[in-house]
Amino acid sequence: MSNDSAYSFITFTDEVQPSILQAEGAKEVAVEFGSLSKIYNMAGMRIGYIVGNKDIIKALATLKSNVDTCQFIPIQQAAATALNSDRQFVAELNRIYKERRDAMVEGLKAIGIDIRPPEATFYIWAPVKAGYTTEQFTAKLMEEAGIIVTPGTAFGPAGEGYFRISLTKPVEKIREAIERLKRLDWQD
């Protein structure tokens, strides 16, 4: 059993995401994967960690030693520096993502999409505007407003009726996108 906790430190509340390893007996059967890509802006460096059952970790280390080589030393050093930091950077990053989230939620509500603001991560999952399929809605945004979002159907058939929008752009760009959304003709 494993848990992907790549986004576990990106949160807009004082709530702490629980670890799978907190569950009774989990340390005997589970591992948890984490990534520095999101919490320390190290995307593309492919550096992360695994914690949990030592036998599973040992098996993974054996597999990896036969499949690839170690990570570039300067990236390992950057990761060690990040992990040994006071995490103030993470708090500031969360403040930035929260500001972006709030702007986007406000903008979506302005065009009639009522969503509850997510409490964590840097994506918003939202329902498509009433009267549209996921494909129609995401195509309209791209073709008429130059806004690219991920259709929920990209994650499987249960994603119909939803889209995902990233909060990785500066708040100024998000506000620009919102203004484009507001100018669209939603009377199709």
Z-matrix of the N, CA and C atoms (Angstrom, degrees):
N
C 1 1.430
C 2 1.526 1 108.20
N 3 1.339 2 115.53 1 141.06
C 4 1.460 3 118.31 2 178.65
C 5 1.526 4 110.24 3 -139.82
N 6 1.316 5 114.86 4 161.88
C 7 1.454 6 122.07 5 177.71
C 8 1.516 7 108.08 6 -133.34
N 9 1.328 8 115.98 7 130.21
C 10 1.457 9 121.69 8 176.83
C 11 1.524 10 107.19 9 -93.33
N 12 1.315 11 116.82 10 111.05
C 13 1.466 12 119.41 11 -179.01
C 14 1.529 13 111.34 12 -114.42
N 15 1.325 14 115.75 13 40.28
C 16 1.470 15 120.87 14 -177.76
C 17 1.520 16 112.91 15 -60.47
N 18 1.326 17 117.10 16 -29.87
C 19 1.462 18 120.59 17 -176.59
C 20 1.523 19 112.66 18 -106.56
N 21 1.300 20 118.45 19 11.89
C 22 1.466 21 121.72 20 -169.25
C 23 1.517 22 115.11 21 -61.37
N 24 1.302 23 118.80 22 -23.65
C 25 1.459 24 120.30 23 -177.85
C 26 1.525 25 112.90 24 -97.30
N 27 1.337 26 117.31 25 -5.15
C 28 1.458 27 120.44 26 178.99
C 29 1.523 28 107.59 27 -92.34
N 30 1.319 29 115.67 28 102.56
C 31 1.459 30 121.60 29 -176.10
C 32 1.520 31 110.09 30 -147.01
N 33 1.316 32 115.53 31 151.84
C 34 1.459 33 120.36 32 -177.67
C 35 1.523 34 112.45 33 -109.53
N 36 1.305 35 116.60 34 10.56
C 37 1.459 36 121.91 35 178.01
C 38 1.520 37 108.07 36 -130.43
N 39 1.304 38 116.51 37 -179.62
C 40 1.462 39 120.53 38 176.35
C 41 1.531 40 111.96 39 -82.72
N 42 1.323 41 116.33 40 -2.14
C 43 1.458 42 121.02 41 179.44
C 44 1.527 43 109.76 42 -65.62
N 45 1.310 44 116.43 43 141.09
C 46 1.459 45 122.14 44 176.73
C 47 1.520 46 107.24 45 -109.98
N 48 1.325 47 116.01 46 128.78
C 49 1.457 48 119.23 47 178.89
C 50 1.518 49 108.98 48 -64.05
N 51 1.314 50 117.29 49 128.80
C 52 1.462 51 118.21 50 179.08
C 53 1.527 52 111.09 51 -70.64
N 54 1.288 53 114.78 52 153.26
C 55 1.460 54 121.46 53 176.45
C 56 1.520 55 108.65 54 -93.52
N 57 1.312 56 116.52 55 145.46
C 58 1.463 57 119.99 56 175.01
C 59 1.531 58 109.94 57 -59.14
N 60 1.339 59 115.92 58 -27.44
C 61 1.462 60 120.10 59 -177.42
C 62 1.521 61 113.06 60 -72.76
N 63 1.332 62 117.29 61 -7.29
C 64 1.457 63 121.06 62 175.35
C 65 1.529 64 111.84 63 -80.09
N 66 1.322 65 117.24 64 -18.14
C 67 1.464 66 121.22 65 -179.88
C 68 1.526 67 109.72 66 -71.16
N 69 1.299 68 115.64 67 142.89
C 70 1.467 69 120.78 68 -178.86
C 71 1.529 70 110.57 69 -57.51
N 72 1.306 71 116.03 70 127.41
C 73 1.459 72 122.84 71 177.51
C 74 1.520 73 115.10 72 80.86
N 75 1.317 74 118.04 73 -3.52
C 76 1.467 75 120.90 74 -175.36
C 77 1.519 76 112.95 75 -65.34
N 78 1.326 77 117.65 76 -32.95
C 79 1.471 78 119.44 77 -177.50
C 80 1.525 79 111.92 78 -65.48
N 81 1.318 80 116.69 79 -18.63
C 82 1.461 81 120.13 80 178.13
C 83 1.526 82 112.69 81 -83.95
N 84 1.358 83 117.22 82 -18.85
C 85 1.466 84 118.90 83 -172.72
C 86 1.521 85 114.92 84 -133.45
N 87 1.322 86 118.41 85 -3.94
C 88 1.467 87 119.47 86 -170.80
C 89 1.526 88 112.85 87 -128.25
N 90 1.312 89 113.96 88 159.36
C 91 1.455 90 122.45 89 170.79
C 92 1.529 91 107.62 90 -133.20
N 93 1.315 92 114.68 91 158.75
C 94 1.457 93 119.95 92 177.43
C 95 1.522 94 107.98 93 -127.51
N 96 1.326 95 115.54 94 131.71
C 97 1.451 96 122.02 95 178.76
C 98 1.520 97 109.21 96 -100.94
N 99 1.308 98 116.37 97 139.13
C 100 1.458 99 121.73 98 175.31
C 101 1.509 100 109.21 99 -130.84
N 102 1.318 101 115.81 100 159.54
C 103 1.450 102 121.65 101 -178.79
C 104 1.513 103 109.76 102 -132.36
N 105 1.307 104 116.49 103 141.82
C 106 1.457 105 120.39 104 174.50
C 107 1.526 106 110.67 105 -89.50
N 108 1.341 107 116.77 106 -6.17
C 109 1.458 108 121.78 107 -178.54
C 110 1.512 109 112.75 108 -54.91
N 111 1.307 110 116.65 109 -46.11
C 112 1.460 111 120.41 110 -174.28
C 113 1.523 112 112.45 111 -89.07
N 114 1.321 113 117.53 112 -47.66
C 115 1.465 114 119.32 113 -172.98
C 116 1.513 115 113.52 114 -75.24
N 117 1.326 116 118.20 115 -21.29
C 118 1.464 117 120.49 116 179.87
C 119 1.529 118 112.34 117 -123.59
N 120 1.339 119 116.30 118 18.54
C 121 1.466 120 121.14 119 179.32
C 122 1.527 121 112.16 120 52.57
N 123 1.309 122 116.61 121 44.24
C 124 1.456 123 121.22 122 179.62
C 125 1.532 124 110.50 123 -110.19
N 126 1.332 125 115.72 124 32.68
C 127 1.465 126 120.15 125 179.97
C 128 1.523 127 109.90 126 -57.14
N 129 1.297 128 116.60 127 142.20
C 130 1.451 129 121.79 128 179.67
C 131 1.515 130 113.93 129 86.98
N 132 1.313 131 117.04 130 -14.99
C 133 1.469 132 119.96 131 -179.67
C 134 1.525 133 111.85 132 -85.63
N 135 1.309 134 115.93 133 -13.05
C 136 1.470 135 121.96 134 176.14
C 137 1.519 136 111.99 135 52.46
N 138 1.323 137 115.05 136 55.19
C 139 1.463 138 119.21 137 179.33
C 140 1.522 139 108.60 138 -126.67
N 141 1.295 140 114.73 139 135.73
C 142 1.450 141 120.04 140 -178.99
C 143 1.510 142 110.70 141 -159.09
N 144 1.311 143 115.19 142 -160.43
C 145 1.459 144 119.55 143 -177.83
C 146 1.519 145 109.96 144 -150.69
N 147 1.300 146 114.60 145 164.22
C 148 1.455 147 122.49 146 175.78
C 149 1.526 148 106.92 147 -136.71
N 150 1.303 149 116.26 148 136.27
C 151 1.464 150 122.00 149 177.32
C 152 1.524 151 107.83 150 -133.90
N 153 1.319 152 115.18 151 154.56
C 154 1.463 153 118.90 152 176.94
C 155 1.513 154 112.76 153 132.02
N 156 1.310 155 115.64 154 -141.44
C 157 1.457 156 123.25 155 -175.12
C 158 1.529 157 111.11 156 -58.07
N 159 1.342 158 115.52 157 121.30
C 160 1.472 159 119.98 158 -173.97
C 161 1.522 160 112.52 159 -65.38
N 162 1.326 161 118.62 160 -31.88
C 163 1.468 162 120.26 161 -179.94
C 164 1.532 163 111.09 162 -69.49
N 165 1.311 164 116.40 163 -38.74
C 166 1.471 165 120.06 164 177.36
C 167 1.528 166 109.58 165 -66.74
N 168 1.319 167 116.81 166 -42.64
C 169 1.468 168 120.59 167 179.07
C 170 1.522 169 110.48 168 -62.94
N 171 1.326 170 117.12 169 -41.31
C 172 1.466 171 121.23 170 178.92
C 173 1.532 172 110.08 171 -63.09
N 174 1.331 173 117.66 172 -41.80
C 175 1.461 174 121.10 173 179.04
C 176 1.528 175 110.51 174 -64.04
N 177 1.326 176 116.57 175 -40.49
C 178 1.454 177 120.06 176 178.16
C 179 1.528 178 110.91 177 -65.63
N 180 1.331 179 116.95 178 -40.26
C 181 1.471 180 120.64 179 178.17
C 182 1.528 181 110.32 180 -62.02
N 183 1.313 182 117.48 181 -40.17
C 184 1.468 183 121.57 182 177.85
C 185 1.524 184 110.14 183 -63.79
N 186 1.323 185 116.38 184 -46.37
C 187 1.460 186 120.92 185 179.14
C 188 1.528 187 110.48 186 -59.82
N 189 1.326 188 116.36 187 -50.39
C 190 1.465 189 120.01 188 -177.56
C 191 1.526 190 112.08 189 -62.91
N 192 1.316 191 117.86 190 -34.86
C 193 1.468 192 119.35 191 -179.79
C 194 1.525 193 111.46 192 -67.33
N 195 1.318 194 116.67 193 -19.33
C 196 1.461 195 120.91 194 178.43
C 197 1.533 196 112.45 195 -99.58
N 198 1.306 197 117.31 196 -12.51
C 199 1.464 198 121.28 197 -176.46
C 200 1.525 199 111.99 198 -103.17
N 201 1.310 200 116.81 199 -39.91
C 202 1.462 201 119.55 200 -178.63
C 203 1.522 202 110.14 201 -146.48
N 204 1.317 203 114.66 202 -177.95
C 205 1.457 204 119.64 203 179.67
C 206 1.516 205 109.20 204 -105.83
N 207 1.300 206 116.03 205 178.14
C 208 1.465 207 119.45 206 -177.14
C 209 1.524 208 111.12 207 -71.49
N 210 1.298 209 114.33 208 164.34
C 211 1.455 210 121.77 209 177.93
C 212 1.526 211 109.86 210 -69.43
N 213 1.308 212 117.56 211 147.14
C 214 1.459 213 125.14 212 178.02
C 215 1.540 214 108.43 213 -51.08
N 216 1.326 215 116.93 214 129.15
C 217 1.469 216 122.83 215 -173.50
C 218 1.535 217 113.31 216 -53.41
N 219 1.336 218 120.80 217 -45.76
C 220 1.471 219 118.64 218 178.69
C 221 1.531 220 112.95 219 -59.51
N 222 1.329 221 118.03 220 -32.71
C 223 1.464 222 120.48 221 176.51
C 224 1.529 223 109.94 222 -68.79
N 225 1.329 224 116.49 223 -40.43
C 226 1.467 225 119.29 224 176.09
C 227 1.537 226 110.59 225 -61.19
N 228 1.325 227 116.15 226 -41.11
C 229 1.467 228 119.81 227 179.98
C 230 1.528 229 111.15 228 -66.58
N 231 1.331 230 117.19 229 -39.80
C 232 1.467 231 120.84 230 177.20
C 233 1.530 232 110.11 231 -63.36
N 234 1.331 233 116.58 232 -40.16
C 235 1.461 234 120.53 233 178.76
C 236 1.524 235 110.77 234 -64.62
N 237 1.325 236 116.79 235 -42.86
C 238 1.473 237 120.19 236 178.86
C 239 1.522 238 110.75 237 -62.31
N 240 1.321 239 116.59 238 -40.91
C 241 1.466 240 120.22 239 177.37
C 242 1.521 241 110.39 240 -62.35
N 243 1.326 242 116.79 241 -44.71
C 244 1.473 243 120.51 242 179.14
C 245 1.525 244 110.98 243 -61.00
N 246 1.327 245 116.66 244 -46.89
C 247 1.470 246 120.10 245 -177.50
C 248 1.521 247 112.70 246 -67.20
N 249 1.321 248 117.05 247 -26.14
C 250 1.462 249 120.49 248 178.70
C 251 1.527 250 112.98 249 -91.96
N 252 1.318 251 117.24 250 2.62
C 253 1.462 252 120.73 251 -179.25
C 254 1.529 253 110.54 252 -76.57
N 255 1.314 254 115.36 253 173.00
C 256 1.462 255 120.12 254 -179.90
C 257 1.529 256 112.06 255 -82.28
N 258 1.291 257 118.88 256 1.74
C 259 1.456 258 126.39 257 178.37
C 260 1.532 259 113.26 258 66.33
N 261 1.313 260 117.65 259 13.17
C 262 1.459 261 120.25 260 176.30
C 263 1.523 262 109.94 261 -61.12
N 264 1.331 263 116.18 262 -33.62
C 265 1.459 264 121.55 263 177.73
C 266 1.518 265 110.34 264 -58.68
N 267 1.335 266 117.01 265 -41.66
C 268 1.465 267 121.56 266 -179.49
C 269 1.528 268 110.14 267 -63.33
N 270 1.316 269 117.18 268 -42.26
C 271 1.470 270 120.92 269 178.02
C 272 1.526 271 110.68 270 -60.82
N 273 1.325 272 117.54 271 -41.94
C 274 1.461 273 121.07 272 179.01
C 275 1.520 274 110.58 273 -67.62
N 276 1.318 275 117.35 274 -40.76
C 277 1.457 276 121.39 275 177.27
C 278 1.524 277 110.34 276 -61.19
N 279 1.319 278 117.10 277 -42.75
C 280 1.462 279 120.76 278 178.29
C 281 1.532 280 111.13 279 -62.78
N 282 1.318 281 117.66 280 -37.68
C 283 1.465 282 120.83 281 177.94
C 284 1.527 283 109.81 282 -62.98
N 285 1.328 284 116.11 283 -42.19
C 286 1.463 285 120.93 284 179.31
C 287 1.527 286 110.50 285 -64.20
N 288 1.336 287 117.10 286 -47.66
C 289 1.468 288 119.99 287 179.07
C 290 1.524 289 111.40 288 -61.99
N 291 1.324 290 117.91 289 -36.60
C 292 1.467 291 121.24 290 179.02
C 293 1.523 292 110.35 291 -64.93
N 294 1.330 293 117.49 292 -42.67
C 295 1.460 294 121.12 293 177.52
C 296 1.532 295 110.30 294 -60.22
N 297 1.318 296 116.31 295 -42.57
C 298 1.466 297 121.10 296 178.78
C 299 1.525 298 110.58 297 -66.34
N 300 1.325 299 115.96 298 -43.22
C 301 1.463 300 120.37 299 178.65
C 302 1.517 301 110.57 300 -58.88
N 303 1.324 302 116.69 301 -48.32
C 304 1.460 303 121.05 302 -177.90
C 305 1.528 304 111.23 303 -60.83
N 306 1.326 305 116.96 304 -42.00
C 307 1.470 306 120.63 305 178.44
C 308 1.521 307 110.78 306 -63.18
N 309 1.333 308 117.27 307 -43.76
C 310 1.461 309 120.04 308 -178.19
C 311 1.526 310 111.43 309 -69.55
N 312 1.306 311 118.00 310 -41.54
C 313 1.470 312 120.40 311 178.31
C 314 1.529 313 109.82 312 -60.73
N 315 1.321 314 116.53 313 -44.56
C 316 1.464 315 121.05 314 178.06
C 317 1.528 316 110.42 315 -59.09
N 318 1.331 317 116.25 316 -43.43
C 319 1.460 318 120.89 317 179.58
C 320 1.518 319 112.67 318 -65.54
N 321 1.321 320 117.15 319 -42.38
C 322 1.464 321 120.04 320 178.55
C 323 1.522 322 110.83 321 -64.32
N 324 1.311 323 116.08 322 -40.06
C 325 1.472 324 119.41 323 178.12
C 326 1.527 325 110.71 324 -64.41
N 327 1.334 326 117.37 325 -33.92
C 328 1.463 327 121.58 326 -179.86
C 329 1.527 328 112.32 327 -64.35
N 330 1.335 329 117.75 328 -24.80
C 331 1.471 330 119.95 329 177.80
C 332 1.528 331 111.44 330 -102.15
N 333 1.322 332 116.62 331 12.17
C 334 1.462 333 120.11 332 174.12
C 335 1.509 334 116.23 333 92.81
N 336 1.314 335 118.19 334 16.21
C 337 1.459 336 121.08 335 175.68
C 338 1.523 337 106.98 336 -102.96
N 339 1.303 338 115.91 337 109.05
C 340 1.462 339 120.47 338 -176.81
C 341 1.528 340 109.33 339 -93.17
N 342 1.305 341 116.10 340 112.35
C 343 1.464 342 120.16 341 179.94
C 344 1.520 343 109.69 342 -131.18
N 345 1.288 344 114.46 343 155.06
C 346 1.464 345 121.00 344 173.41
C 347 1.522 346 107.22 345 -89.88
N 348 1.332 347 118.12 346 130.10
C 349 1.467 348 119.37 347 -179.02
C 350 1.532 349 111.13 348 -60.40
N 351 1.329 350 117.57 349 132.65
C 352 1.463 351 119.20 350 177.06
C 353 1.528 352 110.50 351 -66.20
N 354 1.305 353 116.45 352 149.84
C 355 1.466 354 121.68 353 -178.71
C 356 1.521 355 113.03 354 -89.83
N 357 1.323 356 116.67 355 -6.08
C 358 1.456 357 120.57 356 -177.68
C 359 1.526 358 110.00 357 -158.86
N 360 1.310 359 116.28 358 171.71
C 361 1.462 360 129.05 359 176.66
C 362 1.527 361 112.43 360 73.36
N 363 1.312 362 116.80 361 175.71
C 364 1.455 363 120.29 362 -177.26
C 365 1.519 364 111.68 363 -117.66
N 366 1.318 365 115.09 364 33.41
C 367 1.456 366 122.53 365 172.71
C 368 1.517 367 107.79 366 -128.70
N 369 1.299 368 115.33 367 155.18
C 370 1.460 369 120.67 368 170.07
C 371 1.516 370 106.94 369 -120.79
N 372 1.315 371 116.17 370 125.40
C 373 1.455 372 122.26 371 170.04
C 374 1.513 373 105.58 372 -95.66
N 375 1.312 374 116.77 373 127.73
C 376 1.459 375 120.13 374 -177.29
C 377 1.522 376 110.08 375 -141.32
N 378 1.320 377 115.50 376 154.17
C 379 1.467 378 117.82 377 174.47
C 380 1.520 379 110.00 378 -73.28
N 381 1.326 380 116.72 379 147.64
C 382 1.458 381 119.32 380 175.31
C 383 1.518 382 108.43 381 -70.13
N 384 1.295 383 116.34 382 160.04
C 385 1.461 384 121.07 383 -179.36
C 386 1.525 385 109.47 384 -62.00
N 387 1.317 386 115.89 385 140.90
C 388 1.467 387 121.68 386 -179.20
C 389 1.528 388 110.45 387 -53.31
N 390 1.324 389 115.39 388 138.75
C 391 1.453 390 121.34 389 179.21
C 392 1.513 391 114.33 390 93.67
N 393 1.323 392 117.42 391 -1.10
C 394 1.463 393 121.89 392 -178.36
C 395 1.522 394 110.57 393 -122.04
N 396 1.332 395 115.43 394 146.81
C 397 1.457 396 119.50 395 166.26
C 398 1.521 397 106.89 396 -82.22
N 399 1.290 398 116.54 397 168.33
C 400 1.463 399 119.99 398 177.12
C 401 1.521 400 110.20 399 -58.54
N 402 1.318 401 117.13 400 -45.35
C 403 1.465 402 121.16 401 -178.71
C 404 1.526 403 111.09 402 -62.34
N 405 1.333 404 117.17 403 -45.02
C 406 1.466 405 120.54 404 -179.90
C 407 1.531 406 111.24 405 -62.91
N 408 1.318 407 115.73 406 -44.39
C 409 1.468 408 120.65 407 -177.26
C 410 1.525 409 111.60 408 -65.11
N 411 1.326 410 116.98 409 -49.14
C 412 1.469 411 119.54 410 -177.41
C 413 1.528 412 110.83 411 -68.12
N 414 1.340 413 117.66 412 -33.74
C 415 1.469 414 120.52 413 176.77
C 416 1.530 415 110.32 414 -66.87
N 417 1.320 416 117.14 415 -41.27
C 418 1.473 417 121.16 416 178.63
C 419 1.529 418 110.25 417 -60.14
N 420 1.330 419 116.79 418 -46.60
C 421 1.457 420 119.95 419 179.58
C 422 1.523 421 111.12 420 -59.58
N 423 1.328 422 116.20 421 -43.61
C 424 1.457 423 119.80 422 -177.48
C 425 1.532 424 111.42 423 -70.96
N 426 1.319 425 117.17 424 -48.30
C 427 1.459 426 121.20 425 -173.18
C 428 1.523 427 113.44 426 -75.33
N 429 1.328 428 117.19 427 -35.93
C 430 1.462 429 119.55 428 -173.47
C 431 1.529 430 114.05 429 -102.64
N 432 1.340 431 117.42 430 -19.73
C 433 1.463 432 119.22 431 -177.92
C 434 1.523 433 113.11 432 -125.22
N 435 1.333 434 117.22 433 -5.78
C 436 1.463 435 120.10 434 -179.02
C 437 1.517 436 113.18 435 67.12
N 438 1.329 437 116.37 436 29.48
C 439 1.465 438 122.05 437 -179.30
C 440 1.524 439 108.21 438 -111.58
N 441 1.315 440 115.75 439 124.46
C 442 1.461 441 120.04 440 179.89
C 443 1.522 442 109.19 441 -104.89
N 444 1.317 443 115.03 442 123.66
C 445 1.459 444 122.49 443 174.52
C 446 1.521 445 107.09 444 -125.64
N 447 1.298 446 115.87 445 164.44
C 448 1.461 447 119.94 446 179.04
C 449 1.520 448 109.15 447 -94.01
N 450 1.334 449 117.37 448 122.96
C 451 1.462 450 118.53 449 177.49
C 452 1.525 451 110.04 450 -67.24
N 453 1.308 452 116.33 451 139.65
C 454 1.461 453 120.23 452 179.08
C 455 1.515 454 112.29 453 -57.43
N 456 1.330 455 117.10 454 -28.84
C 457 1.462 456 120.93 455 -179.31
C 458 1.526 457 112.65 456 -66.77
N 459 1.330 458 117.09 457 -15.20
C 460 1.468 459 119.78 458 175.95
C 461 1.532 460 110.26 459 -65.32
N 462 1.328 461 116.67 460 -17.85
C 463 1.462 462 121.84 461 -179.75
C 464 1.529 463 111.92 462 -103.51
N 465 1.319 464 117.04 463 7.05
C 466 1.451 465 121.51 464 178.20
C 467 1.516 466 111.69 465 124.77
N 468 1.327 467 116.87 466 169.35
C 469 1.471 468 120.86 467 -175.57
C 470 1.532 469 114.11 468 -61.83
N 471 1.327 470 118.17 469 -26.18
C 472 1.466 471 120.22 470 178.99
C 473 1.524 472 111.44 471 -69.25
N 474 1.324 473 117.66 472 -10.64
C 475 1.457 474 121.45 473 179.01
C 476 1.518 475 113.96 474 -82.95
N 477 1.340 476 116.86 475 -3.59
C 478 1.470 477 119.35 476 177.61
C 479 1.526 478 109.51 477 -59.23
N 480 1.321 479 114.76 478 133.00
C 481 1.458 480 120.62 479 179.74
C 482 1.521 481 113.34 480 94.63
N 483 1.346 482 116.58 481 2.94
C 484 1.462 483 120.62 482 -177.73
C 485 1.527 484 110.77 483 -135.47
N 486 1.315 485 115.23 484 161.21
C 487 1.458 486 121.49 485 172.46
C 488 1.523 487 108.04 486 -142.55
N 489 1.325 488 114.90 487 161.37
C 490 1.465 489 121.01 488 178.35
C 491 1.517 490 107.79 489 -121.21
N 492 1.332 491 115.06 490 134.07
C 493 1.454 492 120.32 491 179.50
C 494 1.520 493 108.36 492 -124.76
N 495 1.301 494 116.04 493 135.94
C 496 1.457 495 122.25 494 -176.55
C 497 1.524 496 110.87 495 -85.43
N 498 1.313 497 115.33 496 146.92
C 499 1.465 498 121.90 497 176.70
C 500 1.528 499 110.90 498 -107.60
N 501 1.319 500 117.18 499 29.24
C 502 1.463 501 120.83 500 -175.47
C 503 1.527 502 113.79 501 -88.42
N 504 1.310 503 117.31 502 -4.40
C 505 1.470 504 120.84 503 177.93
C 506 1.526 505 109.63 504 -93.52
N 507 1.333 506 118.04 505 154.30
C 508 1.469 507 120.92 506 177.99
C 509 1.529 508 111.49 507 -58.42
N 510 1.311 509 116.71 508 152.48
C 511 1.459 510 121.77 509 -176.42
C 512 1.531 511 111.38 510 -58.03
N 513 1.315 512 118.38 511 -30.71
C 514 1.463 513 121.02 512 177.87
C 515 1.528 514 110.61 513 -62.67
N 516 1.334 515 116.80 514 -41.35
C 517 1.469 516 121.33 515 178.03
C 518 1.524 517 110.56 516 -68.11
N 519 1.321 518 116.77 517 -37.05
C 520 1.471 519 120.47 518 177.66
C 521 1.526 520 109.64 519 -63.82
N 522 1.314 521 117.61 520 -43.38
C 523 1.473 522 120.88 521 178.63
C 524 1.532 523 110.57 522 -64.81
N 525 1.319 524 116.83 523 -36.50
C 526 1.470 525 120.55 524 175.96
C 527 1.530 526 109.90 525 -62.63
N 528 1.325 527 116.68 526 -43.97
C 529 1.471 528 120.76 527 178.24
C 530 1.526 529 110.68 528 -62.68
N 531 1.306 530 116.89 529 -39.39
C 532 1.470 531 120.85 530 178.97
C 533 1.528 532 110.11 531 -62.41
N 534 1.323 533 117.44 532 -42.97
C 535 1.464 534 120.11 533 178.48
C 536 1.525 535 110.42 534 -61.61
N 537 1.323 536 117.49 535 -38.49
C 538 1.469 537 120.50 536 176.47
C 539 1.521 538 110.81 537 -64.45
N 540 1.340 539 116.82 538 -40.92
C 541 1.467 540 120.93 539 177.63
C 542 1.523 541 111.13 540 -60.22
N 543 1.318 542 116.39 541 -42.80
C 544 1.465 543 121.16 542 -178.05
C 545 1.531 544 111.83 543 -65.60
N 546 1.325 545 117.61 544 -28.92
C 547 1.472 546 120.99 545 -178.70
C 548 1.528 547 113.19 546 -81.40
N 549 1.321 548 117.45 547 -11.58
C 550 1.465 549 119.37 548 -178.77
C 551 1.522 550 111.03 549 -68.16
N 552 1.338 551 114.99 550 149.02
C 553 1.457 552 120.72 551 174.69
C 554 1.525 553 107.52 552 -87.30
N 555 1.307 554 116.33 553 110.53
C 556 1.466 555 121.10 554 -178.13
C 557 1.516 556 112.49 555 -94.08
N 558 1.324 557 118.03 556 16.41
C 559 1.484 558 122.39 557 -178.21
C 560 1.511 559 112.56 558 -96.96
N 561 1.307 560 119.24 559 19.46
C 562 1.490 561 121.57 560 -176.10
C 563 1.490 562 112.53 561 -51.56
